[in-house]
C-alpha cells in the first residue's frame, strides 16, 4: 500500500491582513479570510480588566491604537471603543471554514477563554488550534478544552522544546521559520510532532517550507498574495 498523500500546507494570515486595517482587528481578519489562497487567520488573545478574552498582541494599546493604557487596565467595553474586538465577536464573524490559530498571550487564561472557544467552535474543532508560548495557558487548555489541538510556540526545535511540547500533549510546535531544516523536522517527527512556521513575507520561502512538509505557515505582506 502506498503512503497517504500529505495534506496541503495551511497558509495562515498573521494577525489578519493589516495592510488594510489594524492588526488583530475584526476588519483585518475578515479581509484576510477572503483572500484567495489563504486558509485561515492567526490572532492574539489577552484578558481585559473584567476577564473577557479580547484581541491584541501587545500588553498595551500604545503601538497600534496610540493610547497609553494596558489591556489589563481596561474593560472589554472600553477596549471595544478603541477598536479591539472580543474573542467571541471574532469567532462569530469569521466563516466556519476559516482555519483559526488562536494564540494566547499573557498569563491567566482559564475557564473564561475556554468557554468562549467551546461556544464559538465546539469541543473538538477540526479547523482550529490554540497556541501559546505560555506553558501555563497551554496546560490549562489541555484540561478545560481537551478536544482542541494545541501548538507550542517556540524559537527552535531543540530537544528541550520537543520534550516540553510532548509533555504538554501538543500536536505541533509552531517555530520561527529560520529554525526549520530537514534535520530539525526529522527530530520533531521522531517525537511525534508536526511543525508549523512563523512568520514569512516572501512567497518563495513559503513554497520551500511547503516542500519540506511543514503543516502550516503564518504569512503576512506580499506572501498573502503569493
Long-range contacts (C-beta under 8 A, 24 or more apart in sequence): 6-213, 7-215, 8-210, 9-209, 9-210, 9-214, 9-215, 9-216, 9-217, 10-39, 10-40, 10-99, 10-196, 10-215, 10-216, 10-217, 11-37, 11-38, 11-39, 11-40, 11-206, 11-216, 11-217, 11-219, 11-223, 12-38, 12-39, 12-40, 12-41, 12-42, 12-99, 12-101, 12-216, 12-217, 12-218, 12-219, 13-38, 13-40, 13-41, 13-42, 13-218, 13-219, 13-220, 13-224, 14-42, 14-198, 14-199, 14-218, 14-219, 14-220, 15-41, 15-42, 15-43, 15-44, 15-57, 15-220, 16-41, 16-43, 17-224, 18-220, 19-221, 19-224, 22-64, 22-65, 22-83, 23-57, 23-64, 24-55, 24-56, 24-57, 24-64, 24-84, 25-55, 25-83, 25-84, 25-85, 26-85, 26-89, 26-90, 26-93, 29-90, 29-93, 29-94, 30-93, 30-94, 32-224, 33-94, 33-95, 33-98, 35-224, 35-225, 37-226, 38-219, 38-224, 39-98, 39-99, 40-98, 40-99, 40-100, 40-101, 40-127, 41-94, 41-98, 41-99, 41-100, 41-101, 42-100, 42-101, 42-103, 42-131, 42-198, 42-218, 43-90, 43-100, 43-101, 43-102, 43-103, 44-103, 44-105, 45-87, 45-102, 45-103, 45-104, 45-105, 45-109, 45-113, 46-71, 46-72, 46-105, 46-106, 47-71, 47-72, 47-106, 47-108, 47-109, 47-112, 47-113, 48-72, 48-74, 48-75, 48-76, 48-78, 48-79, 49-73, 49-74, 49-75, 50-75, 50-76, 51-112, 52-76, 52-86, 52-87, 52-112, 53-86, 53-87, 53-88, 53-109, 53-112, 53-113, 53-116, 54-79, 54-80, 54-84, 54-85, 54-86, 54-87, 55-84, 55-85, 55-86, 55-87, 55-90, 56-84, 56-105, 57-105, 59-106, 71-106, 72-106, 86-116, 87-113, 87-116, 87-117, 87-120, 88-116, 88-119, 88-120, 91-116, 91-117, 91-119, 91-120, 91-121, 92-120, 96-127, 97-127, 98-127, 99-127, 99-128, 99-216, 100-125, 100-127, 100-128, 100-129, 101-128, 101-129, 101-131, 101-151, 101-174, 101-196, 101-216, 101-218, 102-128, 102-129, 102-130, 102-131, 103-130, 103-131, 103-132, 103-153, 104-130, 104-131, 104-132, 104-134, 104-137, 104-138, 104-141, 105-132, 105-134, 106-134, 107-134, 107-136, 107-137, 108-137, 109-134, 109-136, 109-137, 109-140, 109-141, 110-140, 110-144, 111-144, 113-141, 114-140, 114-141, 114-144, 114-145, 117-141, 117-145, 117-148, 118-145, 122-147, 123-147, 123-148, 124-148, 129-171, 129-172, 131-174, 135-164, 135-168, 138-168, 138-170, 139-168, 142-168, 142-169, 151-196, 153-198, 155-179, 156-184, 157-184, 157-185, 157-187, 157-188, 157-195, 159-187, 162-187, 162-188, 162-191, 162-193, 163-191, 165-191, 165-193, 166-191, 166-192, 166-193, 172-196, 172-215, 172-216, 174-198, 174-216, 174-218, 177-205, 177-209, 177-217, 180-209, 180-212, 180-214, 182-212, 185-212, 185-213, 185-214, 202-226
